[in-house]
Amino acid sequence: MITFRGDDRPSQSIIPRMRILHFALENIQDVPGLLCRSHTMFGDDGFLVTMIPSRLGFPDGVCLRYPLLNSGFVRIARQIGKRSNVNVAVHELKGKIKGETLLERAFFHARDLWWGYSLHKAWRRYDLDGFDIYHFDGDIPFLYGERILKKLTGKRIVTHFFGSELRKFGMNPYLKERADLKITSELDHRKIDPSLFFVPIPYTIEGLCPRKEENTLLRVGHSPTRRSAKGTPDIIRAVERLQKRIKFEFVLIEGVLHDRCMEIKRTCDIGIDQIGNYAGTGYGRSGLEFLALGIPTITEIPHEYEPLLPGHPFVNANLKNFEDVLARLLADRAYRQEKREQGLTWVREFPDPRRILGEIYSQYHRLGWT
């Protein structure tokens, strides 16, 4: 704490603001971006840096535009190397280290040399070594190797797992050694590493107007970013069977920018997040968006994870009972209204970014980061 005293002004105490850099491959679903912007609620400054532009139109912050990452060549290479399939069965969950083989490490280090050029141009321009805390969203440092992390000696390092990176490919070995705080927002990651500090996906309902009326012909919506990860093929088959018994409209929302996605979601009466837990457990941002629009939402949350989501309003379903669960929602207007009200209350409070970041700040204070 710095205290200034002088005869010509009153005594005052000034607490220096922390500068916190969030670095991510992409501002996926605006989770890194929302966390970054929310630091102002705690009197600190957040700064977002991404490798590639958001495919869904979310803010990029400073985008380094690392070469090849968005290219058709890389997409083909991922398919050949089976990296595009991020599904991991529950019984296959285990701790892994990214770059376990000599060939993988050689590839990553060669890629570092190429990406290093893009990073070097931005490093001094944006004073990227001038931050107090480095929050690596997705467990992705600036480069795979430790060269840049060595430059950050004395800095406070956080690694935060989202999505399938830890589940499918493992932890970056240098961040595993260097990170002072390890966080996850994926329920099943605790099975891989019980020491990870869990915080839910942050989400804000600011600016959203919930639905108040229903369509005459009920509309059911599903918006997968990746079909295989959300159990979309199973959902489509179940919906097609149910449509032979009950009249309703099914809308598959994919391949559109986020603003357009939200416009279509707003026309739905029932939402479906995911079924099957193929590449993630419980729910994602899609489910939160449906709830925030006042739309009762179906997803699969295994019983063992219920304590991490106290009072959640999701309509729980699995592969065996999904068709019956959806049929009940379609048939029971009062049940839909009950879930609508529960959802709006829960989504205002539980994923609120102030609350989520407050939990992260509790870890900052535990580590003496003030």
N, C-alpha and C positions, 0 to 999 in steps of 0.2 A: 504494500500500500504506500502510495506517495502522498505526502501532506505538504501543501503550500501554505505559508503564512506571510502576511504582509500587512502593513498599517493601512494601506489603501483598499483592501478587499477583505471580505470575511474569510475565516478559515474554511477549507473545504478538502475533502478526501476524494481522490480520483483512483478508481480501480481500473488498471489497464485492461482493455478489451483483448480477448484472445482471437487470433486469426486461425481459422480452421479450414483446411483445404480438403474437399471431397474429390476423389479421383475415381472414375468409373470407365469401363469399356464404353458404355452408352448410358444415357439417362433413361434407363429402362423403366417404363411405367411411372416415370417422374419420382421414383423413390429416392435416389440420391439427391435430386434437385430439391425435393420438399424438405429433406433433412437439412440440406445446406442452407436453404432460405430461413429455416426455423431457428437457426442459431441467434438471430436478432432478438427473439423472444427472451433470450437469456443474456442479452447485452453484448454478444460477441459477433464477429464477422465471419460469414461463410463464403467460400469461393469454390465454384464448381469447374472441374476440368474433365473433359471426356476424350476418349480416343477417336470415336466416330460420331457422326450426327445421328440424332434420334430418328428411327424409322417411322415413329408414330407422331412426330411433330412436337415433342416436348422440348423445353429449353436445353441448349447444349452447353451453356457456359462458354469457357474457352475450349474450343474443339481442336485437338492436335492433328486430326485427320491422318492417323497412321495409315500407311499404304497397304493395299490389298485386302484389308479386313472386310470391306463391303463388296469385293469383286466376285464375279461369277466363277473365276478360277478357284477361289477359296471355298465357295459353296460346294463346288464339285469335289474338291479335295476332302472336305468334311464328310461328304457322303461316302466317298471311297474309304476313308479312314474310320467310318462309322462314328464320327464325332457329332453328326447331326441328330443322332438318336440319343436323347438324354434320359431315357427311361431307365430306372434302376429299381429292381424288385426289393421289397423290404428285407428279405433274408440275405440280400447281397450288400446291404449297407455296411461299410467298414472304412476305417481310416486309410487314406491313401496320400501319397506325396506326388505332386505334379512334377513330371520329369523323372520318373523312377528308372527309366532305361537310358542307356548311353545315347541311343539314337534320338530320343525325345529331347534330352538336354542339349545335344548338338544343334538340333533344329531351333530350340528356343534361344540359344545364345547367338546363333546366326541371325535370327530375326531381330534380336536386340540391336545388332549393329545397324540394321536398316531403320528400325523405329527410332533409334537414338538420334538420328539426324533431325527428325521432326521434333523430338523432345528438346534437342539442343537449341533450336531456333526460338522456342517459347520460354526456355528456362530463365534467362535473364530478362527477357522482355516483360514477363509477368512476375518476376521475383519469386519463382517457385520454391526457392530454398528459404524463404522468409516467413514461414508459417510456424505456429506453435504446435498444432496438432495436424497430423496427416491421417485422414480417414479413408482407407482404401476400400471402396464399396465393391463387393464381388470378389474380395481377396486378390485383386489385381493391382500390383504396384506399377510404377511407371514403365518398368521393364521386368522381364522374368528374373534376371540375375540380380546380384547384390550390389552392383556398382553404384546405383543411385541411392540405395538404402544406406550405404556407407557414408554418402554425403550428408545424410540426415542424422548423423550421430548427435545425440543430445536432444533430438526432437521426440515428441510423443507420437507413437504409432498405434493406429487402430486398424484391424481388419474386420470387415463386416460381410458376412455371407448372405447372398440372395440366390435364388434359383438353384440350378443344378451343378454349379461348378464344383463344390465340395463333394456332392453326392456322386458325380460321374468321374471327375478327373483328379480330385484331391486338393490338398492345401499347398500353396506356394511354400517351398522349404525355407526360403529366406524370411518371409513374413512370419512363418511359424516360429522361427527363432527370435525374430526382432520385435514382433507386435507385443505391446504391453497390455492391450485389451483386445479380446476376440469375441465378436458378437455374431449372432445369427438371427434371422427373421424367418427361418424355416423350421417347422415343428420337428421334423424327423432328423434334423442335423444333430440333435441332442443324443441320438442313438450312436452317431459316429463319434462325437466328442462331447461327453457330458459336461465338460468344463466350460463350454461356450455359454455366454450370457445371452439369454433369449429376450428379444424385444419384438413385439408384433410389427407388421407392416404399417407404416404411418399413412394416414389418409385424412384429408380435410374435405368437408362438405361445403366449404365456402363457395358461394356463387351458384349453388345448385338449387333448383326448385323441384321438390318431389311431386310425383303424379298424384292426382286426386280422384280422377275418374278412370274407369276401366273401359276397354274396348267391348263392343257387343259380341264380337267373335274374339275370344281371348287369344292373346299373342304370347308365345313363349320364345325367349331369346337366349342365345349362347354365343359367346365371343372368345374363341380360343386364339391365343397367339401362336401356339403350336398344337395342332390337332392331337398328335400322339400323346402329348403331355397331359392333356385335359380329358382324355377318354372320349373324345368326340365321336369316333366310329361307333362305340357302344351306345352313346347317347342318341345318335341318329337312328340306329336300328330300333332302339326302344321307342323313340318318338313315332317312327313309321308304323310300328305295331299298334301303338295306342291310338293313332289317328284313324285307324280302321274301326275303332269303337267310339271315340269321342271327337267331336269337331273342334279343332283349334288350329291356329296358325303357328308355324315354327319358323324362326328367323335365325339364320346362321350369319354372324357378323364377323368378318375377317378381311384382312388386306386393305383396310381403310385407315386414314389418319384418325387420331384420337377424338378430335372434335366431331367428326362425322360418326364415329362409333357411338359417342354419347347421344347424338341426335336420334340414332336408331334405337338405342337402348331405352330412351325415354318413351318410346311408343309401345314398350312391352308391358305385360301384366305379370309375368313370372320370369325369373332369371335362373339360368343353370350355370354354375361355375365349373365344377369338375366332378368326375366320377372315376374311381379306380385307384387314385393315388399313384399314378405311374411315374411322375417326375416332380413330385412335391406333395405335401400332405395338407389337407384341410381346405384352404381357400387362397385366392390371390386378389389382386387389385380389382379384377373383373367383378368378383362377388361383392366387394365393398362398394363399387360403383352402383350395382343394382340396388343394394340396400339404401344407399344415399338418395336414390331416385324414388324411394318408397315402393320398391318392387320385392316381394317375397322371393327368396333365393334358395335353390337347392344346391347342396354340395355334400361331399363325403368327408366326415371328420371322425377318424377312429376314436373309440372310447378312451384310449389311453392318453389322448391329447386334450380331452375336454377340460382338464384343470387349467391348462394354459390359456383357455378362451372362456373365462367365466361369464355365464349368462348370455352366451352368443345366441343370435336369433335365427341362424341358418336352419333350414329344413334338411335334416340329415338323411342321406340315402346312400345305398351302395348298389353294386351291379345286380344283386338279386332282387331288391325291392324297389328300384328306381321307378319302374313303370307304375307300380301301385302308388308310390308317393306322389308322383306327378299327377296321377288321376285324381287323388284326393284333393290336391290343391286346385285343380281345374273345377272340381265339383262343388267345393265348399267356399262360398264367398266370405263367410264370417271368419273362417280359418285364414284366408288370404289377408283379411283386414287385420287380424290379430298379429300375424307375422309382419305385416307392413309396419304397424306401430312399434313393435318390438325392434325391428330393424333400424328404424329411424332413431330411436333412443340410443341404441347400442353404438351405431356408427358415428354418432355425434361425440361419444365419450371415449370408447375403448381405443380406437386407432388415432385419436386426436394427436397431432404432431407435438403439441406442447407436453402432453403426458408421456409420449414415447421418448422424446428427447430428454425429458426430465429424468427418465430411468437411465439414459445414457450418461447424463450429467452426474447422476449419483455415483456412477463408476468413475467418472473423471475425478470427483471429489475423494472417492475412496483411494485413488492413486496419487492424490495430492496435486492434481492438475488445476491450479487456480491462478 
